[in-house]
Amino acid sequence: MSRAMVEQIRERLAAALAPTELEVLDEGHKHAGHANAGKGHFHVRIASAAFAGVLPIKRHRMVYAALDGLMDNGIHALSIDARAPDV
């Protein structure tokens, strides 16, 4: 399921935010023994022009909005590194 979830996350973020950089990592192995046995833990690194001039909290909200529905169905924990592209 993790590989399929990584692809779903990638597809949703690509469609919503047109990133210039996008990396989605399954970090479940770091959380073995935690809730859900480490399943559903992901890290997203994303750069998008949509983030230019936007505060970090708003960037995170934009990512969460793009992943609507997955947060309650497959994603247990999500860490986000969201930035505007380098100029």
N, CA, C and O atoms as CSV, one atom per row, in Angstrom:
chain,resi,resn,atom,element,x,y,z
A,1,MET,N,N,0.816,-1.201,0.000
A,1,MET,CA,C,0.000,0.000,0.000
A,1,MET,C,C,0.857,1.261,0.000
A,1,MET,O,O,0.471,2.265,-0.598
A,2,SER,N,N,2.020,1.227,0.664
A,2,SER,CA,C,2.837,2.426,0.771
A,2,SER,C,C,3.267,2.969,-0.578
A,2,SER,O,O,3.235,4.178,-0.808
A,3,ARG,N,N,3.675,2.063,-1.481
A,3,ARG,CA,C,4.098,2.526,-2.811
A,3,ARG,C,C,2.932,3.184,-3.534
A,3,ARG,O,O,3.095,4.227,-4.167
A,4,ALA,N,N,1.755,2.571,-3.438
A,4,ALA,CA,C,0.563,3.144,-4.071
A,4,ALA,C,C,0.222,4.488,-3.432
A,4,ALA,O,O,-0.183,5.419,-4.129
A,5,MET,N,N,0.380,4.596,-2.123
A,5,MET,CA,C,0.084,5.857,-1.436
A,5,MET,C,C,1.093,6.928,-1.835
A,5,MET,O,O,0.714,8.084,-2.022
A,6,VAL,N,N,2.346,6.579,-1.966
A,6,VAL,CA,C,3.361,7.538,-2.421
A,6,VAL,C,C,2.966,8.083,-3.787
A,6,VAL,O,O,3.069,9.286,-4.026
A,7,GLU,N,N,2.520,7.215,-4.680
A,7,GLU,CA,C,2.114,7.653,-6.024
A,7,GLU,C,C,0.877,8.547,-5.969
A,7,GLU,O,O,0.789,9.533,-6.701
A,8,GLN,N,N,-0.071,8.208,-5.110
A,8,GLN,CA,C,-1.266,9.056,-4.971
A,8,GLN,C,C,-0.893,10.442,-4.455
A,8,GLN,O,O,-1.405,11.452,-4.937
A,9,ILE,N,N,-0.006,10.480,-3.480
A,9,ILE,CA,C,0.444,11.764,-2.936
A,9,ILE,C,C,1.131,12.571,-4.031
A,9,ILE,O,O,0.860,13.761,-4.194
A,10,ARG,N,N,2.017,11.925,-4.780
A,10,ARG,CA,C,2.731,12.598,-5.881
A,10,ARG,C,C,1.754,13.168,-6.910
A,10,ARG,O,O,1.856,14.329,-7.306
A,11,GLU,N,N,0.816,12.339,-7.328
A,11,GLU,CA,C,-0.151,12.759,-8.352
A,11,GLU,C,C,-0.981,13.943,-7.887
A,11,GLU,O,O,-1.190,14.896,-8.637
A,12,ARG,N,N,-1.452,13.881,-6.659
A,12,ARG,CA,C,-2.293,14.970,-6.143
A,12,ARG,C,C,-1.512,16.275,-6.031
A,12,ARG,O,O,-2.005,17.334,-6.422
A,13,LEU,N,N,-0.299,16.200,-5.500
A,13,LEU,CA,C,0.501,17.411,-5.349
A,13,LEU,C,C,0.913,17.981,-6.706
A,13,LEU,O,O,0.925,19.197,-6.895
A,14,ALA,N,N,1.248,17.110,-7.637
A,14,ALA,CA,C,1.624,17.566,-8.982
A,14,ALA,C,C,0.453,18.282,-9.650
A,14,ALA,O,O,0.635,19.330,-10.271
A,15,ALA,N,N,-0.730,17.726,-9.525
A,15,ALA,CA,C,-1.910,18.316,-10.161
A,15,ALA,C,C,-2.296,19.647,-9.514
A,15,ALA,O,O,-2.682,20.587,-10.209
A,16,ALA,N,N,-2.196,19.728,-8.205
A,16,ALA,CA,C,-2.665,20.919,-7.496
A,16,ALA,C,C,-1.652,22.057,-7.457
A,16,ALA,O,O,-2.031,23.228,-7.486
A,17,LEU,N,N,-0.353,21.716,-7.390
A,17,LEU,CA,C,0.649,22.754,-7.126
A,17,LEU,C,C,1.733,22.898,-8.194
A,17,LEU,O,O,2.606,23.754,-8.058
A,18,ALA,N,N,1.701,22.093,-9.241
A,18,ALA,CA,C,2.675,22.171,-10.335
A,18,ALA,C,C,4.097,22.380,-9.814
A,18,ALA,O,O,4.743,23.369,-10.160
A,19,PRO,N,N,4.581,21.466,-8.994
A,19,PRO,CA,C,5.898,21.666,-8.381
A,19,PRO,C,C,7.054,21.599,-9.372
A,19,PRO,O,O,6.998,20.888,-10.376
A,20,THR,N,N,8.104,22.359,-9.062
A,20,THR,CA,C,9.341,22.262,-9.837
A,20,THR,C,C,10.229,21.176,-9.245
A,20,THR,O,O,11.101,20.636,-9.926
A,21,GLU,N,N,10.004,20.860,-7.976
A,21,GLU,CA,C,10.679,19.756,-7.295
A,21,GLU,C,C,9.652,19.059,-6.427
A,21,GLU,O,O,8.817,19.705,-5.793
A,22,LEU,N,N,9.716,17.725,-6.400
A,22,LEU,CA,C,8.791,16.971,-5.561
A,22,LEU,C,C,9.422,15.650,-5.164
A,22,LEU,O,O,9.837,14.861,-6.012
A,23,GLU,N,N,9.486,15.424,-3.873
A,23,GLU,CA,C,9.996,14.167,-3.347
A,23,GLU,C,C,9.028,13.711,-2.265
A,23,GLU,O,O,8.705,14.467,-1.349
A,24,VAL,N,N,8.572,12.476,-2.378
A,24,VAL,CA,C,7.679,11.891,-1.385
A,24,VAL,C,C,8.364,10.649,-0.839
A,24,VAL,O,O,8.674,9.722,-1.587
A,25,LEU,N,N,8.597,10.634,0.459
A,25,LEU,CA,C,9.290,9.522,1.095
A,25,LEU,C,C,8.355,8.796,2.045
A,25,LEU,O,O,7.639,9.425,2.825
A,26,ASP,N,N,8.361,7.474,1.978
A,26,ASP,CA,C,7.644,6.642,2.934
A,26,ASP,C,C,8.573,6.462,4.123
A,26,ASP,O,O,9.614,5.816,4.001
A,27,GLU,N,N,8.213,7.022,5.270
A,27,GLU,CA,C,9.057,6.948,6.455
A,27,GLU,C,C,8.503,5.979,7.494
A,27,GLU,O,O,8.823,6.086,8.678
A,28,GLY,N,N,7.688,5.051,7.064
A,28,GLY,CA,C,7.089,4.095,7.976
A,28,GLY,C,C,8.115,3.295,8.761
A,28,GLY,O,O,7.887,2.953,9.921
A,29,HIS,N,N,9.250,2.996,8.129
A,29,HIS,CA,C,10.290,2.208,8.799
A,29,HIS,C,C,10.845,2.920,10.034
A,29,HIS,O,O,11.359,2.269,10.943
A,30,LYS,N,N,10.744,4.236,10.072
A,30,LYS,CA,C,11.247,5.003,11.218
A,30,LYS,C,C,10.279,4.955,12.403
A,30,LYS,O,O,10.614,5.376,13.510
A,31,HIS,N,N,9.083,4.441,12.154
A,31,HIS,CA,C,8.039,4.493,13.169
A,31,HIS,C,C,7.502,3.123,13.539
A,31,HIS,O,O,6.377,3.001,14.022
A,32,ALA,N,N,8.293,2.105,13.316
A,32,ALA,CA,C,7.873,0.751,13.695
A,32,ALA,C,C,7.565,0.734,15.182
A,32,ALA,O,O,8.332,1.258,15.990
A,33,GLY,N,N,6.446,0.132,15.536
A,33,GLY,CA,C,6.030,0.081,16.928
A,33,GLY,C,C,5.129,1.231,17.331
A,33,GLY,O,O,4.548,1.204,18.416
A,34,HIS,N,N,4.999,2.242,16.481
A,34,HIS,CA,C,4.094,3.355,16.761
A,34,HIS,C,C,2.689,2.982,16.318
A,34,HIS,O,O,2.455,1.883,15.814
A,35,ALA,N,N,1.775,3.890,16.506
A,35,ALA,CA,C,0.401,3.684,16.049
A,35,ALA,C,C,0.416,3.294,14.580
A,35,ALA,O,O,1.181,3.851,13.793
A,36,ASN,N,N,-0.414,2.353,14.213
A,36,ASN,CA,C,-0.506,1.887,12.822
A,36,ASN,C,C,0.734,1.114,12.395
A,36,ASN,O,O,0.943,0.915,11.198
A,37,ALA,N,N,1.559,0.674,13.334
A,37,ALA,CA,C,2.780,-0.099,13.049
A,37,ALA,C,C,3.688,0.611,12.040
A,37,ALA,O,O,4.374,-0.041,11.253
A,38,GLY,N,N,3.690,1.949,12.067
A,38,GLY,CA,C,4.553,2.717,11.180
A,38,GLY,C,C,3.978,2.955,9.798
A,38,GLY,O,O,4.592,3.639,8.980
A,39,LYS,N,N,2.812,2.402,9.529
A,39,LYS,CA,C,2.212,2.596,8.204
A,39,LYS,C,C,1.619,4.004,8.116
A,39,LYS,O,O,1.064,4.523,9.084
A,40,GLY,N,N,1.749,4.596,6.951
A,40,GLY,CA,C,1.130,5.887,6.716
A,40,GLY,C,C,1.940,7.091,7.157
A,40,GLY,O,O,1.399,8.192,7.258
A,41,HIS,N,N,3.234,6.904,7.422
A,41,HIS,CA,C,4.107,8.019,7.786
A,41,HIS,C,C,4.890,8.453,6.544
A,41,HIS,O,O,5.627,7.661,5.956
A,42,PHE,N,N,4.723,9.715,6.154
A,42,PHE,CA,C,5.351,10.208,4.930
A,42,PHE,C,C,6.017,11.557,5.155
A,42,PHE,O,O,5.644,12.314,6.052
A,43,HIS,N,N,7.014,11.840,4.318
A,43,HIS,CA,C,7.670,13.145,4.295
A,43,HIS,C,C,7.596,13.665,2.870
A,43,HIS,O,O,7.895,12.945,1.917
A,44,VAL,N,N,7.192,14.930,2.732
A,44,VAL,CA,C,7.084,15.573,1.426
A,44,VAL,C,C,8.040,16.752,1.380
A,44,VAL,O,O,8.035,17.608,2.264
A,45,ARG,N,N,8.857,16.785,0.342
A,45,ARG,CA,C,9.696,17.938,0.020
A,45,ARG,C,C,9.162,18.470,-1.298
A,45,ARG,O,O,9.150,17.760,-2.304
A,46,ILE,N,N,8.721,19.721,-1.290
A,46,ILE,CA,C,8.100,20.266,-2.495
A,46,ILE,C,C,8.503,21.727,-2.685
A,46,ILE,O,O,8.547,22.504,-1.730
A,47,ALA,N,N,8.793,22.084,-3.933
A,47,ALA,CA,C,9.045,23.471,-4.317
A,47,ALA,C,C,8.042,23.815,-5.409
A,47,ALA,O,O,7.896,23.086,-6.390
A,48,SER,N,N,7.356,24.934,-5.224
A,48,SER,CA,C,6.337,25.339,-6.195
A,48,SER,C,C,6.251,26.859,-6.239
A,48,SER,O,O,6.374,27.526,-5.212
A,49,ALA,N,N,6.041,27.395,-7.426
A,49,ALA,CA,C,5.855,28.835,-7.576
A,49,ALA,C,C,4.616,29.295,-6.811
A,49,ALA,O,O,4.510,30.463,-6.436
A,50,ALA,N,N,3.685,28.380,-6.581
A,50,ALA,CA,C,2.475,28.709,-5.821
A,50,ALA,C,C,2.801,29.125,-4.385
A,50,ALA,O,O,1.975,29.756,-3.725
A,51,PHE,N,N,3.985,28.781,-3.898
A,51,PHE,CA,C,4.385,29.105,-2.536
A,51,PHE,C,C,5.102,30.454,-2.415
A,51,PHE,O,O,5.379,30.906,-1.304
A,52,ALA,N,N,5.401,31.093,-3.534
A,52,ALA,CA,C,6.132,32.370,-3.503
A,52,ALA,C,C,5.350,33.411,-2.704
A,52,ALA,O,O,4.177,33.665,-2.975
A,53,GLY,N,N,6.015,34.007,-1.718
A,53,GLY,CA,C,5.392,35.048,-0.904
A,53,GLY,C,C,4.366,34.541,0.094
A,53,GLY,O,O,3.650,35.335,0.703
A,54,VAL,N,N,4.286,33.226,0.268
A,54,VAL,CA,C,3.289,32.622,1.157
A,54,VAL,C,C,3.970,32.154,2.443
A,54,VAL,O,O,5.032,31.534,2.394
A,55,LEU,N,N,3.368,32.447,3.576
A,55,LEU,CA,C,3.908,32.018,4.861
A,55,LEU,C,C,3.924,30.488,4.961
A,55,LEU,O,O,3.082,29.817,4.365
A,56,PRO,N,N,4.876,29.945,5.710
A,56,PRO,CA,C,4.989,28.485,5.828
A,56,PRO,C,C,3.700,27.782,6.261
A,56,PRO,O,O,3.394,26.712,5.736
A,57,ILE,N,N,2.945,28.340,7.187
A,57,ILE,CA,C,1.715,27.687,7.632
A,57,ILE,C,C,0.704,27.581,6.487
A,57,ILE,O,O,-0.007,26.583,6.371
A,58,LYS,N,N,0.645,28.600,5.657
A,58,LYS,CA,C,-0.262,28.590,4.507
A,58,LYS,C,C,0.215,27.564,3.465
A,58,LYS,O,O,-0.603,26.901,2.826
A,59,ARG,N,N,1.533,27.438,3.297
A,59,ARG,CA,C,2.077,26.431,2.381
A,59,ARG,C,C,1.643,25.042,2.821
A,59,ARG,O,O,1.233,24.219,2.002
A,60,HIS,N,N,1.738,24.789,4.123
A,60,HIS,CA,C,1.329,23.488,4.655
A,60,HIS,C,C,-0.164,23.263,4.431
A,60,HIS,O,O,-0.580,22.160,4.074
A,61,ARG,N,N,-0.959,24.290,4.637
A,61,ARG,CA,C,-2.403,24.175,4.394
A,61,ARG,C,C,-2.693,23.857,2.934
A,61,ARG,O,O,-3.617,23.103,2.631
A,62,MET,N,N,-1.907,24.428,2.031
A,62,MET,CA,C,-2.092,24.157,0.601
A,62,MET,C,C,-1.787,22.691,0.293
A,62,MET,O,O,-2.485,22.061,-0.502
A,63,VAL,N,N,-0.743,22.154,0.923
A,63,VAL,CA,C,-0.403,20.739,0.741
A,63,VAL,C,C,-1.523,19.866,1.297
A,63,VAL,O,O,-1.968,18.930,0.633
A,64,TYR,N,N,-1.983,20.170,2.517
A,64,TYR,CA,C,-3.075,19.398,3.116
A,64,TYR,C,C,-4.331,19.453,2.246
A,64,TYR,O,O,-5.021,18.446,2.087
A,65,ALA,N,N,-4.624,20.613,1.690
A,65,ALA,CA,C,-5.804,20.747,0.827
A,65,ALA,C,C,-5.679,19.854,-0.406
A,65,ALA,O,O,-6.653,19.236,-0.834
A,66,ALA,N,N,-4.482,19.791,-0.970
A,66,ALA,CA,C,-4.254,18.950,-2.151
A,66,ALA,C,C,-4.412,17.475,-1.814
A,66,ALA,O,O,-4.753,16.673,-2.683
A,67,LEU,N,N,-4.169,17.113,-0.562
A,67,LEU,CA,C,-4.238,15.713,-0.137
A,67,LEU,C,C,-5.555,15.390,0.570
A,67,LEU,O,O,-5.672,14.359,1.231
A,68,ASP,N,N,-6.530,16.265,0.431
A,68,ASP,CA,C,-7.828,16.067,1.073
A,68,ASP,C,C,-8.362,14.665,0.782
A,68,ASP,O,O,-8.345,14.209,-0.361
A,69,GLY,N,N,-8.825,14.006,1.802
A,69,GLY,CA,C,-9.335,12.648,1.651
A,69,GLY,C,C,-8.291,11.600,1.980
A,69,GLY,O,O,-8.620,10.545,2.522
A,70,LEU,N,N,-7.037,11.876,1.661
A,70,LEU,CA,C,-5.972,10.925,1.973
A,70,LEU,C,C,-5.534,11.048,3.432
A,70,LEU,O,O,-5.019,10.093,4.015
A,71,MET,N,N,-5.741,12.229,4.019
A,71,MET,CA,C,-5.322,12.432,5.400
A,71,MET,C,C,-6.103,11.530,6.355
A,71,MET,O,O,-5.592,11.156,7.411
A,72,ASP,N,N,-7.307,11.187,6.001
A,72,ASP,CA,C,-8.116,10.291,6.834
A,72,ASP,C,C,-8.133,8.871,6.298
A,72,ASP,O,O,-8.761,7.989,6.884
A,73,ASN,N,N,-7.447,8.649,5.191
A,73,ASN,CA,C,-7.527,7.349,4.533
A,73,ASN,C,C,-6.173,6.975,3.938
A,73,ASN,O,O,-5.997,6.999,2.720
A,74,GLY,N,N,-5.215,6.630,4.803
A,74,GLY,CA,C,-3.916,6.185,4.307
A,74,GLY,C,C,-2.732,6.955,4.846
A,74,GLY,O,O,-1.640,6.405,4.984
A,75,ILE,N,N,-2.942,8.235,5.155
A,75,ILE,CA,C,-1.847,9.022,5.731
A,75,ILE,C,C,-2.115,9.167,7.224
A,75,ILE,O,O,-3.120,9.747,7.634
A,76,HIS,N,N,-1.211,8.637,8.019
A,76,HIS,CA,C,-1.322,8.754,9.476
A,76,HIS,C,C,-0.552,9.979,9.959
A,76,HIS,O,O,-1.010,10.697,10.847
A,77,ALA,N,N,0.620,10.213,9.372
A,77,ALA,CA,C,1.462,11.348,9.754
A,77,ALA,C,C,2.179,11.867,8.513
A,77,ALA,O,O,2.613,11.097,7.656
A,78,LEU,N,N,2.291,13.194,8.438
A,78,LEU,CA,C,2.914,13.816,7.273
A,78,LEU,C,C,3.818,14.954,7.732
A,78,LEU,O,O,3.368,15.871,8.419
A,79,SER,N,N,5.087,14.895,7.355
A,79,SER,CA,C,5.979,16.032,7.594
A,79,SER,C,C,6.197,16.705,6.242
A,79,SER,O,O,6.276,16.046,5.205
A,80,ILE,N,N,6.289,18.020,6.281
A,80,ILE,CA,C,6.307,18.793,5.033
A,80,ILE,C,C,7.442,19.805,5.040
A,80,ILE,O,O,7.647,20.532,6.012
A,81,ASP,N,N,8.173,19.832,3.932
A,81,ASP,CA,C,9.172,20.865,3.664
A,81,ASP,C,C,8.709,21.522,2.369
A,81,ASP,O,O,8.961,21.004,1.281
A,82,ALA,N,N,8.033,22.662,2.486
A,82,ALA,CA,C,7.451,23.329,1.321
A,82,ALA,C,C,8.125,24.700,1.141
A,82,ALA,O,O,8.229,25.489,2.080
A,83,ARG,N,N,8.567,24.952,-0.070
A,83,ARG,CA,C,9.240,26.222,-0.346
A,83,ARG,C,C,8.964,26.679,-1.769
A,83,ARG,O,O,8.498,25.909,-2.609
A,84,ALA,N,N,9.259,27.936,-2.018
A,84,ALA,CA,C,9.207,28.472,-3.373
A,84,ALA,C,C,10.492,28.031,-4.083
A,84,ALA,O,O,11.507,27.808,-3.423
A,85,PRO,N,N,10.466,27.904,-5.395
A,85,PRO,CA,C,11.674,27.498,-6.127
A,85,PRO,C,C,12.790,28.534,-5.976
A,85,PRO,O,O,12.539,29.723,-5.783
A,86,ASP,N,N,14.012,28.049,-6.068
A,86,ASP,CA,C,15.149,28.968,-6.047
A,86,ASP,C,C,15.113,29.818,-7.298
A,86,ASP,O,O,14.760,29.339,-8.376
A,87,VAL,N,N,15.475,31.068,-7.154
A,87,VAL,CA,C,15.454,31.982,-8.296
A,87,VAL,C,C,16.756,31.941,-9.031
A,87,VAL,O,O,16.926,32.646,-10.025
